[in-house]
């Protein structure tokens, strides 16, 4: 979910506390200014950076982020500076860090004083509206403004299915060596997969029903592994990819025709989380 860069905080003797620029569940890092508290997701990690008014505020925010995302994922780069914050600001920040934020991809949450700005993508309009509604309800303070910069993005699975709808990841007959056509299909798929960095998916190999089932199961698994190896060599995290071989067991067409068998010899991408 390319991330938008974090905006620098204001400079001066007095400045409003700028807290929590969040890039939630994305694969590309947000660039946070050193004095701008921010939360960004990078390679499965959630980076909290910038500055807050005092240690109590810092500890409270980090505790909430760790509660939401898991302590093992949180990288603490949050400092303390001479900032001026609205009354009870730390409590309001904690309230706005809702579980629904984890549904946002390529996102950023920026809280500048009493202005809350959320940007990024959700997979449905329902999720979009639910997040904004929860933020407003949890803040429950008319002096705070929520700026909605969320956009609905087609679900990852739908995008992957559409990308492969009329294309086949081809292999040399009877083995797990990609053909030039197969390589081209995967190369074209890479930008889309990079958008989903941090999300887990499964590469499933399929065959037609010609030959022994056991051999087809082995071949389909080997082809799935070959696809994974190719993607990992080009920067997709190995931990994001699972593989399996279904052999001839899940056909999408009739194996009685050459055309049907060709459709059944395929690689499937399944989004897991």
VENRAHU-V851294 format. One record per residue. N is the residue number from 0. PHI is phi in whole degrees, -180 to 180 (NA if undefined). NEAR is the number of other C-alpha atoms within 8 Angstrom. D_CENTER is the distance of its C-alpha to the mean C-alpha in Angstrom with 2 decimals. Layout:
n->N phi->PHI near->NEAR d_center->D_CENTER
n->N phi->PHI near->NEAR d_center->D_CENTER
This chain:
n->0 phi->NA near->14 d_center->5.58
n->1 phi->NA near->6 d_center->10.38
n->2 phi->-81 near->12 d_center->10.63
n->3 phi->-81 near->8 d_center->14.07
n->4 phi->-72 near->7 d_center->16.43
n->5 phi->-69 near->11 d_center->17.83
n->6 phi->-91 near->7 d_center->21.33
n->7 phi->-71 near->8 d_center->24.33
n->8 phi->-76 near->8 d_center->26.33
n->9 phi->-69 near->6 d_center->29.89
n->10 phi->-113 near->6 d_center->32.76
n->11 phi->146 near->5 d_center->36.12
n->12 phi->-65 near->4 d_center->38.24
n->13 phi->-117 near->7 d_center->36.49
n->14 phi->-147 near->9 d_center->32.92
n->15 phi->-67 near->11 d_center->30.67
n->16 phi->-69 near->12 d_center->28.08
n->17 phi->-106 near->13 d_center->24.69
n->18 phi->-126 near->15 d_center->22.15
n->19 phi->64 near->13 d_center->18.45
n->20 phi->-87 near->15 d_center->16.37
n->21 phi->-107 near->13 d_center->12.94
n->22 phi->-108 near->16 d_center->9.63
n->23 phi->-99 near->15 d_center->7.60
n->24 phi->63 near->15 d_center->4.20
n->25 phi->-107 near->19 d_center->3.94
n->26 phi->-104 near->15 d_center->5.73
n->27 phi->-108 near->12 d_center->8.96
n->28 phi->-75 near->10 d_center->11.32
n->29 phi->-84 near->11 d_center->13.16
n->30 phi->-93 near->6 d_center->16.84
n->31 phi->-100 near->14 d_center->18.61
n->32 phi->-68 near->11 d_center->22.37
n->33 phi->-63 near->8 d_center->24.28
n->34 phi->-98 near->10 d_center->25.81
n->35 phi->-104 near->17 d_center->22.86
n->36 phi->-57 near->18 d_center->21.15
n->37 phi->-152 near->16 d_center->17.41
n->38 phi->-128 near->14 d_center->14.30
n->39 phi->-132 near->15 d_center->11.45
n->40 phi->-104 near->17 d_center->8.46
n->41 phi->-138 near->12 d_center->9.37
n->42 phi->50 near->9 d_center->9.18
n->43 phi->84 near->10 d_center->8.44
n->44 phi->-102 near->10 d_center->11.05
n->45 phi->-111 near->13 d_center->11.61
n->46 phi->-99 near->13 d_center->14.40
n->47 phi->-105 near->16 d_center->17.04
n->48 phi->-140 near->15 d_center->19.53
n->49 phi->112 near->15 d_center->22.51
n->50 phi->-141 near->14 d_center->25.61
n->51 phi->-132 near->17 d_center->26.92
n->52 phi->-68 near->13 d_center->30.58
n->53 phi->-157 near->8 d_center->31.44
n->54 phi->-66 near->8 d_center->30.61
n->55 phi->-62 near->6 d_center->30.60
n->56 phi->-64 near->10 d_center->27.90
n->57 phi->-58 near->13 d_center->25.85
n->58 phi->-64 near->8 d_center->26.28
n->59 phi->-66 near->10 d_center->25.52
n->60 phi->-69 near->11 d_center->22.20
n->61 phi->-61 near->10 d_center->21.06
n->62 phi->-62 near->8 d_center->22.30
n->63 phi->-69 near->10 d_center->20.28
n->64 phi->-63 near->11 d_center->16.97
n->65 phi->-65 near->12 d_center->17.84
n->66 phi->-63 near->8 d_center->18.79
n->67 phi->-73 near->8 d_center->15.49
n->68 phi->-107 near->9 d_center->13.14
n->69 phi->95 near->9 d_center->15.85
n->70 phi->-59 near->7 d_center->18.25
n->71 phi->-69 near->5 d_center->17.29
n->72 phi->-94 near->10 d_center->13.85
n->73 phi->-92 near->13 d_center->15.53
n->74 phi->-107 near->8 d_center->17.20
n->75 phi->-90 near->8 d_center->20.11
n->76 phi->-125 near->8 d_center->21.23
n->77 phi->-90 near->12 d_center->22.67
n->78 phi->-111 near->11 d_center->26.33
n->79 phi->-122 near->10 d_center->29.30
n->80 phi->-145 near->9 d_center->31.21
n->81 phi->-80 near->6 d_center->33.97
n->82 phi->-117 near->10 d_center->32.10
n->83 phi->-112 near->9 d_center->33.45
n->84 phi->-117 near->9 d_center->31.40
n->85 phi->-62 near->9 d_center->32.37
n->86 phi->-57 near->4 d_center->33.98
n->87 phi->57 near->6 d_center->31.82
n->88 phi->-64 near->10 d_center->28.78
n->89 phi->-59 near->9 d_center->27.05
n->90 phi->-65 near->7 d_center->27.48
n->91 phi->-67 near->9 d_center->26.03
n->92 phi->-63 near->11 d_center->22.94
n->93 phi->-61 near->10 d_center->22.46
n->94 phi->-65 near->10 d_center->22.97
n->95 phi->-78 near->9 d_center->20.32
n->96 phi->-82 near->9 d_center->17.63
n->97 phi->-94 near->10 d_center->17.18
n->98 phi->-58 near->6 d_center->15.16
n->99 phi->-63 near->9 d_center->13.98
n->100 phi->-60 near->9 d_center->11.86
n->101 phi->-70 near->8 d_center->9.28
n->102 phi->-85 near->9 d_center->8.93
n->103 phi->-88 near->13 d_center->8.03
n->104 phi->-117 near->13 d_center->5.18
n->105 phi->48 near->16 d_center->6.80
n->106 phi->-115 near->17 d_center->9.21
n->107 phi->-150 near->16 d_center->12.35
n->108 phi->-116 near->12 d_center->15.07
n->109 phi->-124 near->13 d_center->18.41
n->110 phi->-117 near->13 d_center->21.57
n->111 phi->-113 near->10 d_center->24.73
n->112 phi->64 near->11 d_center->27.71
n->113 phi->-109 near->10 d_center->27.71
n->114 phi->-110 near->10 d_center->25.36
n->115 phi->-107 near->12 d_center->21.81
n->116 phi->-122 near->12 d_center->19.47
n->117 phi->-121 near->13 d_center->16.00
n->118 phi->-134 near->11 d_center->13.96
n->119 phi->137 near->13 d_center->10.72
n->120 phi->-123 near->13 d_center->9.82
n->121 phi->-120 near->14 d_center->10.51
n->122 phi->-86 near->11 d_center->11.18
n->123 phi->-156 near->10 d_center->14.83
n->124 phi->-67 near->8 d_center->17.58
n->125 phi->-61 near->6 d_center->18.43
n->126 phi->-63 near->11 d_center->15.23
n->127 phi->-58 near->13 d_center->15.76
n->128 phi->-66 near->8 d_center->19.38
n->129 phi->-64 near->9 d_center->18.97
n->130 phi->-64 near->11 d_center->16.85
n->131 phi->-62 near->10 d_center->19.42
n->132 phi->-61 near->8 d_center->22.25
n->133 phi->-65 near->9 d_center->21.23
n->134 phi->-62 near->12 d_center->21.02
n->135 phi->-63 near->9 d_center->24.45
n->136 phi->-64 near->7 d_center->25.94
n->137 phi->-70 near->8 d_center->24.88
n->138 phi->-66 near->10 d_center->26.14
n->139 phi->47 near->6 d_center->29.36
n->140 phi->-148 near->5 d_center->30.86
n->141 phi->-67 near->5 d_center->32.23
n->142 phi->-81 near->5 d_center->32.17
n->143 phi->-98 near->9 d_center->28.35
n->144 phi->-115 near->8 d_center->26.67
n->145 phi->-106 near->11 d_center->23.17
n->146 phi->-98 near->8 d_center->22.00
n->147 phi->-96 near->8 d_center->19.59
n->148 phi->-114 near->8 d_center->17.46
n->149 phi->-77 near->10 d_center->14.81
n->150 phi->-132 near->9 d_center->14.64
n->151 phi->-84 near->10 d_center->14.08
n->152 phi->-118 near->8 d_center->12.04
n->153 phi->-57 near->8 d_center->13.07
n->154 phi->-56 near->8 d_center->11.26
n->155 phi->-56 near->8 d_center->9.47
n->156 phi->-62 near->9 d_center->12.60
n->157 phi->-62 near->8 d_center->14.91
n->158 phi->-66 near->9 d_center->13.77
n->159 phi->-65 near->10 d_center->14.16
n->160 phi->-61 near->9 d_center->17.43
n->161 phi->-66 near->7 d_center->18.70
n->162 phi->-66 near->9 d_center->18.13
n->163 phi->-105 near->8 d_center->20.21
n->164 phi->-58 near->6 d_center->22.62
n->165 phi->-113 near->5 d_center->25.51
n->166 phi->-135 near->7 d_center->24.76
n->167 phi->-128 near->10 d_center->25.35
n->168 phi->-78 near->12 d_center->24.20
n->169 phi->-86 near->10 d_center->27.82
n->170 phi->-128 near->11 d_center->29.53
n->171 phi->-62 near->9 d_center->33.11
n->172 phi->-55 near->4 d_center->35.35
n->173 phi->75 near->5 d_center->35.47
n->174 phi->-144 near->8 d_center->33.11
n->175 phi->-106 near->10 d_center->29.53
n->176 phi->-93 near->8 d_center->29.97
n->177 phi->-66 near->12 d_center->27.79
n->178 phi->-83 near->9 d_center->29.94
n->179 phi->-56 near->6 d_center->29.45
n->180 phi->-65 near->9 d_center->28.20
n->181 phi->-62 near->12 d_center->25.61
n->182 phi->-62 near->11 d_center->24.50
n->183 phi->-63 near->8 d_center->24.30
n->184 phi->-62 near->11 d_center->22.10
n->185 phi->-67 near->10 d_center->19.57
n->186 phi->-61 near->8 d_center->19.84
n->187 phi->-69 near->7 d_center->19.20
n->188 phi->-82 near->9 d_center->16.08
n->189 phi->-56 near->9 d_center->14.57
n->190 phi->-58 near->8 d_center->13.33
n->191 phi->-67 near->8 d_center->11.39
n->192 phi->-63 near->9 d_center->9.94
n->193 phi->-67 near->9 d_center->9.08
n->194 phi->-64 near->10 d_center->7.02
n->195 phi->-98 near->11 d_center->4.77
n->196 phi->-53 near->13 d_center->5.35
n->197 phi->96 near->10 d_center->5.01
n->198 phi->-93 near->9 d_center->5.21
n->199 phi->-94 near->11 d_center->8.99
n->200 phi->-144 near->12 d_center->11.36
n->201 phi->-115 near->13 d_center->15.13
n->202 phi->-99 near->16 d_center->17.50
n->203 phi->-115 near->15 d_center->20.73
n->204 phi->-92 near->18 d_center->24.01
n->205 phi->-132 near->18 d_center->26.77
n->206 phi->-130 near->16 d_center->30.42
n->207 phi->-84 near->12 d_center->33.42
n->208 phi->-99 near->11 d_center->36.26
n->209 phi->-80 near->4 d_center->38.63
n->210 phi->92 near->6 d_center->39.68
n->211 phi->-72 near->7 d_center->39.37
n->212 phi->-60 near->9 d_center->36.45
n->213 phi->-60 near->7 d_center->36.02
n->214 phi->-67 near->8 d_center->35.89
n->215 phi->-67 near->13 d_center->33.35
n->216 phi->-61 near->14 d_center->31.07
n->217 phi->-65 near->10 d_center->31.37
n->218 phi->-65 near->14 d_center->30.83
n->219 phi->-64 near->16 d_center->27.72
n->220 phi->-67 near->15 d_center->26.17
n->221 phi->-65 near->11 d_center->27.26
n->222 phi->-69 near->14 d_center->25.74
n->223 phi->-62 near->15 d_center->22.32
n->224 phi->-65 near->11 d_center->22.70
n->225 phi->-65 near->11 d_center->23.83
n->226 phi->-64 near->9 d_center->20.73
n->227 phi->-59 near->12 d_center->18.56
n->228 phi->-60 near->8 d_center->20.96
n->229 phi->-64 near->8 d_center->20.79
n->230 phi->-67 near->11 d_center->17.01
n->231 phi->-64 near->10 d_center->17.03
n->232 phi->-64 near->7 d_center->19.97
n->233 phi->-111 near->6 d_center->18.02
n->234 phi->104 near->6 d_center->15.23
n->235 phi->-78 near->11 d_center->12.67
n->236 phi->-64 near->8 d_center->12.41
n->237 phi->-60 near->7 d_center->15.03
n->238 phi->-71 near->6 d_center->13.56
n->239 phi->-85 near->11 d_center->10.67
n->240 phi->-117 near->11 d_center->13.59
n->241 phi->-107 near->9 d_center->16.36
n->242 phi->-133 near->12 d_center->19.45
n->243 phi->-158 near->12 d_center->22.37
n->244 phi->-123 near->15 d_center->25.44
n->245 phi->-97 near->13 d_center->26.82
n->246 phi->57 near->18 d_center->29.88
n->247 phi->-94 near->13 d_center->31.85
n->248 phi->-78 near->6 d_center->30.94
n->249 phi->-130 near->7 d_center->28.52
n->250 phi->-71 near->11 d_center->30.15
n->251 phi->-111 near->7 d_center->29.07
n->252 phi->-150 near->8 d_center->32.49
n->253 phi->-74 near->8 d_center->36.13
n->254 phi->-76 near->11 d_center->37.00
n->255 phi->-77 near->6 d_center->40.54
n->256 phi->-114 near->7 d_center->39.83
n->257 phi->-58 near->7 d_center->38.61
n->258 phi->-65 near->6 d_center->36.08
n->259 phi->-65 near->12 d_center->34.73
n->260 phi->-63 near->15 d_center->34.58
n->261 phi->-63 near->9 d_center->32.69
n->262 phi->-67 near->10 d_center->30.01
n->263 phi->-75 near->14 d_center->29.78
n->264 phi->-83 near->10 d_center->29.28
n->265 phi->-147 near->12 d_center->25.58
n->266 phi->-113 near->11 d_center->22.15
n->267 phi->-114 near->9 d_center->19.63
n->268 phi->-110 near->11 d_center->15.83
n->269 phi->-119 near->9 d_center->14.68
n->270 phi->-76 near->10 d_center->11.19
n->271 phi->-98 near->7 d_center->11.73
n->272 phi->-164 near->5 d_center->8.98
